[in-house]
């Protein structure tokens, strides 16, 4: 049984949206980028039968679209360091303003780019390690170990922020 574009859209939209929103930080640009991601995917609909993991495929498109967004924006901004612009903007969640959430948001800023990308794909895009491995071209095992270390580090940073450590 082949999967249709509508099925992929329904199953993956929320994860793709969360991923892009976390990287971009505002609803308007996120809406435009996510729309463009699914437009690109729809144009490639004929190849969907060949795609083993549609969610990972969509998130690769999403990741590249975010990079393209910052590249275009860089031409409008002063400076040469594209990596600076790839760091996520503050994640806005008006429904949960607890101290723990604030500390978690602050703690995310202390992660390396790679650690933040792994965290984003794992928890915001809700991908499995196998899917993350495909996107980042790493082994599942190395990602499991790295994710465990990131989680411990975040735990310590959050405790320190809360004044517990």
N, C-alpha and C positions, 0 to 999 in steps of 0.2 A: 504494500500500500504506500503510495507516495504522499508526501506531505504538501499541503497547499500553502500559498503565500498567506492567506487569511489565517490559517492555523498557526503559522509561525508568528504572525503579527499578534494574534491574541495571546499566545503563550509567552512571548518575549518582550512585548512593549514595555511593561512596567520595569523590568530589569534594565533594558536599554535606556529608558528615560532616567532612572535613578543614577545609573552610571554617568550619563552625560551631565545631568544636573549637578552631581557632586564635583565633576571636573570643571564646569563652567561657572556655576554659582548663581545664575539668574534664570528665571523662567522664560523670558522672551527669547534669548539666544538658544536656550535648551530646546524650546518648542521648534525653532527653525532648524536646528541641527538634527533633531530626532526625525522631523519630517523628511529632511534630505536623506537621512540614513535609510528610511523605509522606502523612499523613492528609488534610491540606488538598488536596494534589494529587490524591489518589484521589477525593475528593468532587467535584473538578472534572474527573474523567476524561472526561466527555461532551464537554468543550470541547477535548480534546487534539488533535483533528483540525484545529482552527483555529490551534493554536500552531505557529508556524514553527520555533522553536528551544526544545525542551523543557528543555535544560540551563540556558539563560539564564533561562527562566521559573521553574524550580525555585530557582535561586540568587537570583532576586528575592524569592521567597517566603522563602528562608532569611535573606536580608538583613533583610527586614521582621520576621521572627520574632526575630532577634537584637535588633533595636531594641525590639520589644515586651517581650522578656525583661528588658532593662535598664530600660525604663520601669516595669515592675512592680516590679523590684528597687529602683528609685529611691524609690518610695513607702515602702520600708522603711528607706532610708538617709538620712542627714542630708546636706543640700546641694542646690543648685539646678542644678548643671551636668551635664546628661545626657551631654554630650560626653565628660566625664571617664570615665564608665562605659563608653563605647563603645570606648575603647582596649582592645586585647586584653590578656588576662592572659598571663603567661609561657607559652610553648608548651612542653609537656613531651614529650620524646622520649627514653625511657630507653635506647634502643638505640644512640644516637649522641651521646656526650658529649665529642666532640673539641673542642679549643681553637677551631677555626674555627667550629664550630656554636655554641659559647657566644658567640663574638664576633659572629656573625651575629644571634643572638637579641638581644644587647645593642644592636646597631646598628639593629635594627628600631624600637627605642624612640625613636630620633632622627628618624624620618620623620614628616611631617605626617600628619594623619588621612587625607587624600585619597591621599597616596602609599602609605600602608599599605594602604588599601582596594584600590588598583590592584595592588599587590604580592600581596596576599592572593588576589584574584580570578585573577590571572595564574598564580601559582606554586603556591598551595595548592589552589585550586579547578580549576586547569588549564584555564582558559577562553582562547579566542582573543580577539584584540582586537575583533573584530566583536561578540562576545557581551558583552564588558565595556562596549563603547560603548552597547549596548542597555540594559544595567543602569544605567549611570551617566549616560546621556543626554549623551554626548560623542562627538566624531568619532573614528574609528579612527586617523586620522593624528596627532591631538593625543595620543592615548593611547600610540602607538608612540614618539613623541618623549619624552613624559613618562616612559615605562617605561625608555627608554634612559638618561635622566638619573638616574632612581632607581637603576638598576643600577650606574652609575658611582659615585654617591654611596655606595651600600652597600659597594662595593668599597673605596673610600677609608676608610670607617669601620671596616671589618673589618681592613684593613692597619694602621690606627692602633691598633686594639685589640690586635692581635698584636705591636705594637711595631715594625712595619716601615716606618712612615711618619711 
